[in-house]
C-alpha cells in the first residue's frame, strides 16, 4: 500500500465522527423532532432543532478538516 492511499489515524477519526453525525442527522433527529411535535412539547422541538443545526455545523467543520488532511 502506498503512502498516499493509507488512512491515517486522524483521517479515520474525522471520518468516523462524520459518519456518526451524519447518521444522527439523516436517520434519527427528525424522528425526535416529530415525536416532540406530536407530544406538543415546543420547548423540546426547539432543543432538537438547535442540536440539529449545531450538528450540521460540526459536520461542516469536520468536512473542512478532512479536506485539509487530504490536500494538506
C-alpha positions in Angstrom: 0.0 0.0 0.0 1.5 3.3 -1.0 1.7 6.2 1.5 -0.9 8.2 -0.5 -3.6 5.6 0.0 -3.0 5.0 3.7 -5.7 6.1 6.1 -4.0 8.0 9.0 -5.4 7.8 12.5 -6.6 11.4 12.2 -8.4 10.8 8.9 -10.0 7.8 10.4 -11.1 9.8 13.4 -12.6 12.5 11.2 -14.4 10.0 9.0 -15.7 8.1 12.0 -17.1 11.3 13.6 -18.6 12.4 10.3 -20.4 9.1 10.0 -21.8 9.2 13.5 -23.0 12.8 13.0 -24.4 12.1 9.5 -26.3 9.0 10.9 -27.8 11.1 13.7 -28.7 13.9 11.3 -30.2 11.8 8.5 -31.7 8.9 10.4 -32.6 10.0 13.9 -33.0 13.7 14.6 -36.1 14.3 12.5 -37.9 11.4 14.3 -37.0 13.1 17.6 -38.4 16.4 16.4 -41.5 14.7 15.2 -42.0 12.9 18.5 -41.7 16.2 20.4 -44.1 17.9 18.0 -46.6 15.0 18.4 -46.3 15.4 22.2 -46.9 19.2 21.9 -43.6 19.9 23.5 -42.4 23.0 21.7 -39.5 23.6 24.0 -38.2 20.1 23.2 -38.8 20.7 19.5 -36.7 23.8 19.7 -33.9 22.0 21.6 -33.8 19.2 18.9 -33.8 21.8 16.2 -30.9 23.6 17.8 -29.0 20.3 18.2 -29.6 19.6 14.5 -28.3 23.0 13.5 -25.2 22.5 15.7 -24.5 19.0 14.4 -24.7 20.3 10.8 -22.2 23.0 11.8 -19.9 20.3 13.3 -20.3 18.2 10.2 -19.1 21.1 8.0 -16.2 21.7 10.3 -15.2 18.0 10.0 -15.6 18.2 6.3 -13.2 21.1 6.1 -10.8 19.3 8.4 -10.9 16.2 6.2 -10.2 18.3 3.1 -7.1 19.7 4.9 -6.0 16.2 5.8 -6.3 15.1 2.1 -4.9 18.1 0.4 -2.6 19.4 3.0 
